[in-house]
């Protein structure tokens, strides 16, 4: 390792990137929780078969899935006039909620219709059947794709630097631009890329283990 590249590996550099990583994780976690809540409501609405609700839910999902995420984030910042971090979180939430809605709908569709008939025969209402019987079973099957969606969300947080949020990617570019050498510039970006890879790889292993567990429990 030559001196120009070695100069990059300092405590100040790691601390600077670490703060960006912490913000990335915070934004991803908040957006995921909000997206799961909103996506569950939209997914149930689409699954319900009620004409107005299902059509509105389907329209939302199709509109968001066919829209670029960066434009949604920019809209939250400049049209909704939200603070930059809030705009980033809301953009990520609204976009991810559409994906979560499809995961929820798929999970609900995987539950045998006999569960509904058995619950109705015991006097359960639609809401109680959904809440106490169908949704808990569907949630177990949704765990692997939820982990996979969180991996995607984690990478999508890199778009919020477009509106000035200093998350991991933004701090990587800020830091890289302070060095004049090409090797130093590429080293900084490589450190950022490696950080994303490690995080996504670990989450991917968790998702695969959960998928295997769900497959084993289905027998």
Phi and psi in degrees as GROMACS dihedral restraints (atoms count N, CA, C in turn):
[ dihedral_restraints ]
;  ai    aj    ak    al  type     phi  dphi    fc
    3     4     5     6     1   -81.4    20    10
    4     5     6     7     1   170.8    20    10
    6     7     8     9     1   -65.1    20    10
    7     8     9    10     1   -34.6    20    10
    9    10    11    12     1   -65.3    20    10
   10    11    12    13     1   -39.1    20    10
   12    13    14    15     1   -76.5    20    10
   13    14    15    16     1   -38.0    20    10
   15    16    17    18     1   -61.7    20    10
   16    17    18    19     1   -28.8    20    10
   18    19    20    21     1   -65.6    20    10
   19    20    21    22     1   -19.2    20    10
   21    22    23    24     1   -73.9    20    10
   22    23    24    25     1   -32.1    20    10
   24    25    26    27     1   -85.2    20    10
   25    26    27    28     1    77.7    20    10
   27    28    29    30     1  -124.9    20    10
   28    29    30    31     1   163.6    20    10
   30    31    32    33     1   -64.1    20    10
   31    32    33    34     1   -34.6    20    10
   33    34    35    36     1   -64.2    20    10
   34    35    36    37     1   -40.1    20    10
   36    37    38    39     1   -65.3    20    10
   37    38    39    40     1   -47.1    20    10
   39    40    41    42     1   -64.4    20    10
   40    41    42    43     1   -38.4    20    10
   42    43    44    45     1   -65.7    20    10
   43    44    45    46     1   -42.5    20    10
   45    46    47    48     1   -62.6    20    10
   46    47    48    49     1   -46.6    20    10
   48    49    50    51     1   -69.6    20    10
   49    50    51    52     1   -34.9    20    10
   51    52    53    54     1   -62.5    20    10
   52    53    54    55     1   -38.2    20    10
   54    55    56    57     1   -66.3    20    10
   55    56    57    58     1   -36.7    20    10
   57    58    59    60     1   -66.5    20    10
   58    59    60    61     1   -38.5    20    10
   60    61    62    63     1   -64.2    20    10
   61    62    63    64     1   -40.9    20    10
   63    64    65    66     1   -62.1    20    10
   64    65    66    67     1   -41.7    20    10
   66    67    68    69     1   -65.7    20    10
   67    68    69    70     1   -39.2    20    10
   69    70    71    72     1   -59.0    20    10
   70    71    72    73     1   -47.2    20    10
   72    73    74    75     1   -65.4    20    10
   73    74    75    76     1   -39.7    20    10
   75    76    77    78     1   -62.6    20    10
   76    77    78    79     1   -48.2    20    10
   78    79    80    81     1   -64.2    20    10
   79    80    81    82     1   -40.8    20    10
   81    82    83    84     1   -64.7    20    10
   82    83    84    85     1   -41.9    20    10
   84    85    86    87     1   -66.2    20    10
   85    86    87    88     1   -45.6    20    10
   87    88    89    90     1   -64.0    20    10
   88    89    90    91     1   -46.1    20    10
   90    91    92    93     1   -62.7    20    10
   91    92    93    94     1   -36.3    20    10
   93    94    95    96     1   -67.7    20    10
   94    95    96    97     1   -42.7    20    10
   96    97    98    99     1   -62.8    20    10
   97    98    99   100     1   -46.8    20    10
   99   100   101   102     1   -65.4    20    10
  100   101   102   103     1   -40.7    20    10
  102   103   104   105     1   -66.3    20    10
  103   104   105   106     1   -36.7    20    10
  105   106   107   108     1   -64.9    20    10
  106   107   108   109     1   -43.7    20    10
  108   109   110   111     1   -63.6    20    10
  109   110   111   112     1   -49.5    20    10
  111   112   113   114     1   -67.1    20    10
  112   113   114   115     1   -41.6    20    10
  114   115   116   117     1   -64.6    20    10
  115   116   117   118     1   -33.9    20    10
  117   118   119   120     1   -64.8    20    10
  118   119   120   121     1   -43.8    20    10
  120   121   122   123     1   -62.6    20    10
  121   122   123   124     1   -46.1    20    10
  123   124   125   126     1   -66.5    20    10
  124   125   126   127     1   -41.4    20    10
  126   127   128   129     1   -63.2    20    10
  127   128   129   130     1   -41.7    20    10
  129   130   131   132     1   -65.9    20    10
  130   131   132   133     1   -40.1    20    10
  132   133   134   135     1   -61.8    20    10
  133   134   135   136     1   -41.3    20    10
  135   136   137   138     1   -70.9    20    10
  136   137   138   139     1   -34.0    20    10
  138   139   140   141     1   -74.1    20    10
  139   140   141   142     1   -27.1    20    10
  141   142   143   144     1   -59.9    20    10
  142   143   144   145     1   -30.4    20    10
  144   145   146   147     1    82.2    20    10
  145   146   147   148     1    -2.3    20    10
  147   148   149   150     1   -69.8    20    10
  148   149   150   151     1   126.2    20    10
  150   151   152   153     1   -50.3    20    10
  151   152   153   154     1   -53.4    20    10
  153   154   155   156     1   -67.6    20    10
  154   155   156   157     1   -50.2    20    10
  156   157   158   159     1   -63.0    20    10
  157   158   159   160     1   -46.9    20    10
  159   160   161   162     1   -65.3    20    10
  160   161   162   163     1   -37.4    20    10
  162   163   164   165     1   -71.5    20    10
  163   164   165   166     1   -39.1    20    10
  165   166   167   168     1   -64.5    20    10
  166   167   168   169     1   -43.0    20    10
  168   169   170   171     1   -63.9    20    10
  169   170   171   172     1   -43.1    20    10
  171   172   173   174     1   -63.7    20    10
  172   173   174   175     1   -39.4    20    10
  174   175   176   177     1   -64.0    20    10
  175   176   177   178     1   -41.1    20    10
  177   178   179   180     1   -63.1    20    10
  178   179   180   181     1   -47.6    20    10
  180   181   182   183     1   -60.6    20    10
  181   182   183   184     1   -46.5    20    10
  183   184   185   186     1   -67.3    20    10
  184   185   186   187     1   -39.9    20    10
  186   187   188   189     1   -64.4    20    10
  187   188   189   190     1   -45.2    20    10
  189   190   191   192     1   -71.7    20    10
  190   191   192   193     1   -42.9    20    10
  192   193   194   195     1   -64.6    20    10
  193   194   195   196     1   -24.4    20    10
  195   196   197   198     1  -101.4    20    10
  196   197   198   199     1    16.4    20    10
  198   199   200   201     1  -114.4    20    10
  199   200   201   202     1   141.7    20    10
  201   202   203   204     1   -68.8    20    10
  202   203   204   205     1   134.1    20    10
  204   205   206   207     1   -59.2    20    10
  205   206   207   208     1   -44.0    20    10
  207   208   209   210     1   -57.0    20    10
  208   209   210   211     1   -37.9    20    10
  210   211   212   213     1   -66.8    20    10
  211   212   213   214     1   -35.7    20    10
  213   214   215   216     1   -65.6    20    10
  214   215   216   217     1   -41.0    20    10
  216   217   218   219     1   -64.9    20    10
  217   218   219   220     1   -44.2    20    10
  219   220   221   222     1   -62.4    20    10
  220   221   222   223     1   -37.2    20    10
  222   223   224   225     1   -62.9    20    10
  223   224   225   226     1   -44.1    20    10
  225   226   227   228     1   -61.6    20    10
  226   227   228   229     1   -33.6    20    10
  228   229   230   231     1   -80.1    20    10
  229   230   231   232     1   -48.8    20    10
  231   232   233   234     1   -99.0    20    10
  232   233   234   235     1   -23.9    20    10
  234   235   236   237     1   -96.6    20    10
  235   236   237   238     1   -42.6    20    10
  237   238   239   240     1   -84.5    20    10
  238   239   240   241     1   -11.7    20    10
  240   241   242   243     1    57.7    20    10
  241   242   243   244     1    41.2    20    10
  243   244   245   246     1   -88.0    20    10
  244   245   246   247     1   153.5    20    10
  246   247   248   249     1   -56.9    20    10
  247   248   249   250     1   151.8    20    10
  249   250   251   252     1   -57.1    20    10
  250   251   252   253     1   -42.5    20    10
  252   253   254   255     1   -69.8    20    10
  253   254   255   256     1   -39.9    20    10
  255   256   257   258     1   -65.1    20    10
  256   257   258   259     1   -39.3    20    10
  258   259   260   261     1   -63.1    20    10
  259   260   261   262     1   -41.3    20    10
  261   262   263   264     1   -62.8    20    10
  262   263   264   265     1   -45.2    20    10
  264   265   266   267     1   -64.8    20    10
  265   266   267   268     1   -42.4    20    10
  267   268   269   270     1   -67.2    20    10
  268   269   270   271     1   -40.5    20    10
  270   271   272   273     1   -61.3    20    10
  271   272   273   274     1   -45.2    20    10
  273   274   275   276     1   -65.2    20    10
  274   275   276   277     1   -38.1    20    10
  276   277   278   279     1   -64.6    20    10
  277   278   279   280     1   -50.0    20    10
  279   280   281   282     1   -63.4    20    10
  280   281   282   283     1   -38.1    20    10
  282   283   284   285     1   -70.3    20    10
  283   284   285   286     1   -46.9    20    10
  285   286   287   288     1   -69.2    20    10
  286   287   288   289     1   -30.1    20    10
  288   289   290   291     1   -60.4    20    10
  289   290   291   292     1   -34.7    20    10
  291   292   293   294     1   -64.7    20    10
  292   293   294   295     1   -39.5    20    10
  294   295   296   297     1   -69.6    20    10
  295   296   297   298     1   -39.9    20    10
  297   298   299   300     1   -65.1    20    10
  298   299   300   301     1   -35.3    20    10
  300   301   302   303     1   -60.2    20    10
  301   302   303   304     1   -40.1    20    10
  303   304   305   306     1   -69.5    20    10
  304   305   306   307     1   -35.1    20    10
  306   307   308   309     1   -64.9    20    10
  307   308   309   310     1   -44.3    20    10
  309   310   311   312     1   -63.7    20    10
  310   311   312   313     1   -45.8    20    10
  312   313   314   315     1   -61.1    20    10
  313   314   315   316     1   -41.9    20    10
  315   316   317   318     1   -64.0    20    10
  316   317   318   319     1   -39.3    20    10
  318   319   320   321     1   -64.1    20    10
  319   320   321   322     1   -42.0    20    10
  321   322   323   324     1   -67.0    20    10
  322   323   324   325     1   -38.6    20    10
  324   325   326   327     1   -66.7    20    10
  325   326   327   328     1   -22.6    20    10
  327   328   329   330     1   -77.4    20    10
  328   329   330   331     1   -13.0    20    10
  330   331   332   333     1   -82.7    20    10
  331   332   333   334     1   131.2    20    10
  333   334   335   336     1   -60.5    20    10
  334   335   336   337     1   138.3    20    10
  336   337   338   339     1   -61.8    20    10
  337   338   339   340     1   -20.7    20    10
  339   340   341   342     1   -62.8    20    10
  340   341   342   343     1   -25.7    20    10
  342   343   344   345     1   -64.0    20    10
  343   344   345   346     1   -40.3    20    10
  345   346   347   348     1   -65.4    20    10
  346   347   348   349     1   -43.6    20    10
  348   349   350   351     1   -65.5    20    10
  349   350   351   352     1   -40.2    20    10
  351   352   353   354     1   -65.7    20    10
  352   353   354   355     1   -41.0    20    10
  354   355   356   357     1   -67.0    20    10
  355   356   357   358     1   -41.3    20    10
  357   358   359   360     1   -63.4    20    10
  358   359   360   361     1   -36.2    20    10
  360   361   362   363     1   -67.1    20    10
  361   362   363   364     1   -21.7    20    10
  363   364   365   366     1   -93.5    20    10
  364   365   366   367     1     4.9    20    10
  366   367   368   369     1    89.7    20    10
  367   368   369   370     1    10.6    20    10
  369   370   371   372     1   -73.1    20    10
  370   371   372   373     1   140.4    20    10
  372   373   374   375     1   -78.5    20    10
  373   374   375   376     1   172.2    20    10
  375   376   377   378     1   -59.7    20    10
  376   377   378   379     1   -46.3    20    10
  378   379   380   381     1   -64.9    20    10
  379   380   381   382     1   -44.4    20    10
  381   382   383   384     1   -66.5    20    10
  382   383   384   385     1   -37.8    20    10
  384   385   386   387     1   -63.3    20    10
  385   386   387   388     1   -44.0    20    10
  387   388   389   390     1   -64.9    20    10
  388   389   390   391     1   -45.6    20    10
  390   391   392   393     1   -72.0    20    10
  391   392   393   394     1   -43.2    20    10
  393   394   395   396     1   -97.5    20    10
  394   395   396   397     1   -21.2    20    10
  396   397   398   399     1  -119.3    20    10
  397   398   399   400     1   -56.2    20    10
  399   400   401   402     1   -76.7    20    10
  400   401   402   403     1   -51.1    20    10
  402   403   404   405     1   -62.1    20    10
  403   404   405   406     1   -42.8    20    10
  405   406   407   408     1   -59.9    20    10
  406   407   408   409     1   -39.0    20    10
  408   409   410   411     1   -68.0    20    10
  409   410   411   412     1   -40.4    20    10
  411   412   413   414     1   -66.2    20    10
  412   413   414   415     1   -36.6    20    10
  414   415   416   417     1   -60.3    20    10
  415   416   417   418     1   -38.2    20    10
  417   418   419   420     1   -61.6    20    10
  418   419   420   421     1   -38.1    20    10
  420   421   422   423     1   -76.2    20    10
  421   422   423   424     1   -19.1    20    10
  423   424   425   426     1   -86.0    20    10
  424   425   426   427     1   -11.7    20    10
  426   427   428   429     1   -57.9    20    10
  427   428   429   430     1   -49.2    20    10
  429   430   431   432     1   -59.4    20    10
  430   431   432   433     1   -49.3    20    10
  432   433   434   435     1   -65.9    20    10
  433   434   435   436     1   -26.7    20    10
  435   436   437   438     1   -66.1    20    10
  436   437   438   439     1   -42.6    20    10
  438   439   440   441     1   -60.9    20    10
  439   440   441   442     1   -43.0    20    10
  441   442   443   444     1   -62.7    20    10
  442   443   444   445     1   -39.1    20    10
  444   445   446   447     1   -68.3    20    10
  445   446   447   448     1   -33.8    20    10
  447   448   449   450     1   -65.9    20    10
  448   449   450   451     1   -35.5    20    10
  450   451   452   453     1   -61.8    20    10
  451   452   453   454     1   -44.9    20    10
  453   454   455   456     1   -62.2    20    10
  454   455   456   457     1   -42.9    20    10
  456   457   458   459     1   -62.1    20    10
  457   458   459   460     1   -40.9    20    10
  459   460   461   462     1   -59.1    20    10
  460   461   462   463     1   -41.9    20    10
  462   463   464   465     1   -72.0    20    10
  463   464   465   466     1   -33.3    20    10
  465   466   467   468     1   -67.6    20    10
  466   467   468   469     1   -20.2    20    10
  468   469   470   471     1   -61.7    20    10
  469   470   471   472     1   -18.6    20    10
  471   472   473   474     1   -64.4    20    10
  472   473   474   475     1   -18.2    20    10
  474   475   476   477     1   -73.6    20    10
  475   476   477   478     1   -20.1    20    10
  477   478   479   480     1   -72.4    20    10
  478   479   480   481     1   -11.1    20    10
  480   481   482   483     1   -68.9    20    10
  481   482   483   484     1   -15.7    20    10
  483   484   485   486     1   -62.7    20    10
  484   485   486   487     1   -26.8    20    10
  486   487   488   489     1  -107.0    20    10
  487   488   489   490     1    16.5    20    10
  489   490   491   492     1    92.5    20    10
  490   491   492   493     1    10.0    20    10
  492   493   494   495     1   -79.8    20    10
  493   494   495   496     1   126.4    20    10
  495   496   497   498     1   -89.8    20    10
  496   497   498   499     1    67.1    20    10
  498   499   500   501     1   -84.7    20    10
  499   500   501   502     1  -163.2    20    10
  501   502   503   504     1   -60.3    20    10
  502   503   504   505     1   -49.1    20    10
  504   505   506   507     1   -63.4    20    10
  505   506   507   508     1   -45.0    20    10
  507   508   509   510     1   -60.8    20    10
  508   509   510   511     1   -44.6    20    10
  510   511   512   513     1   -66.9    20    10
  511   512   513   514     1   -31.1    20    10
  513   514   515   516     1   -63.3    20    10
  514   515   516   517     1   -45.0    20    10
  516   517   518   519     1   -68.9    20    10
  517   518   519   520     1   -37.7    20    10
  519   520   521   522     1   -60.3    20    10
  520   521   522   523     1   -45.4    20    10
  522   523   524   525     1   -68.6    20    10
  523   524   525   526     1   -42.8    20    10
  525   526   527   528     1   -62.5    20    10
  526   527   528   529     1   -35.4    20    10
  528   529   530   531     1   -72.6    20    10
  529   530   531   532     1   -11.0    20    10
  531   532   533   534     1   -83.1    20    10
  532   533   534   535     1   -12.1    20    10
  534   535   536   537     1  -104.2    20    10
  535   536   537   538     1   145.5    20    10
  537   538   539   540     1   -93.5    20    10
  538   539   540   541     1   -23.9    20    10
  540   541   542   543     1   -80.6    20    10
  541   542   543   544     1   141.3    20    10
  543   544   545   546     1   -63.3    20    10
  544   545   546   547     1   -39.3    20    10
  546   547   548   549     1   -62.7    20    10
  547   548   549   550     1   -39.6    20    10
  549   550   551   552     1   -66.9    20    10
  550   551   552   553     1   -42.8    20    10
  552   553   554   555     1   -58.8    20    10
  553   554   555   556     1   -47.9    20    10
  555   556   557   558     1   -68.6    20    10
  556   557   558   559     1   -31.6    20    10
  558   559   560   561     1   -66.2    20    10
  559   560   561   562     1   -43.6    20    10
  561   562   563   564     1   -61.2    20    10
  562   563   564   565     1   -48.4    20    10
  564   565   566   567     1   -64.0    20    10
  565   566   567   568     1   -34.6    20    10
  567   568   569   570     1   -64.8    20    10
  568   569   570   571     1   -37.4    20    10
  570   571   572   573     1   -64.0    20    10
  571   572   573   574     1   -40.8    20    10
  573   574   575   576     1   -64.6    20    10
  574   575   576   577     1   -46.0    20    10
  576   577   578   579     1   -62.5    20    10
  577   578   579   580     1   -40.5    20    10
  579   580   581   582     1   -64.2    20    10
  580   581   582   583     1   -37.9    20    10
  582   583   584   585     1   -62.6    20    10
  583   584   585   586     1   -45.8    20    10
  585   586   587   588     1   -61.5    20    10
  586   587   588   589     1   -42.1    20    10
  588   589   590   591     1   -61.4    20    10
  589   590   591   592     1   -46.3    20    10
  591   592   593   594     1   -62.8    20    10
  592   593   594   595     1   -46.0    20    10
  594   595   596   597     1   -61.4    20    10
  595   596   597   598     1   -48.0    20    10
  597   598   599   600     1   -67.7    20    10
  598   599   600   601     1   -35.4    20    10
  600   601   602   603     1   -65.3    20    10
  601   602   603   604     1   -43.9    20    10
  603   604   605   606     1   -64.6    20    10
  604   605   606   607     1   -43.5    20    10
  606   607   608   609     1   -66.3    20    10
  607   608   609   610     1   -34.9    20    10
  609   610   611   612     1   -64.2    20    10
  610   611   612   613     1   -38.5    20    10
  612   613   614   615     1   -64.6    20    10
  613   614   615   616     1   -40.0    20    10
  615   616   617   618     1   -63.0    20    10
  616   617   618   619     1   -43.7    20    10
  618   619   620   621     1   -61.8    20    10
  619   620   621   622     1   -42.8    20    10
  621   622   623   624     1   -66.5    20    10
  622   623   624   625     1   -38.6    20    10
  624   625   626   627     1   -66.2    20    10
  625   626   627   628     1   -38.5    20    10
  627   628   629   630     1   -67.8    20    10
  628   629   630   631     1   -36.7    20    10
  630   631   632   633     1   -64.7    20    10
  631   632   633   634     1   -41.4    20    10
  633   634   635   636     1   -65.5    20    10
  634   635   636   637     1   -38.8    20    10
  636   637   638   639     1   -65.0    20    10
  637   638   639   640     1   -42.9    20    10
  639   640   641   642     1   -64.6    20    10
  640   641   642   643     1   -37.2    20    10
  642   643   644   645     1   -66.2    20    10
  643   644   645   646     1   -38.7    20    10
  645   646   647   648     1   -67.7    20    10
  646   647   648   649     1   -39.6    20    10
  648   649   650   651     1   -71.0    20    10
  649   650   651   652     1   -20.2    20    10
  651   652   653   654     1   -75.8    20    10
  652   653   654   655     1   -15.5    20    10
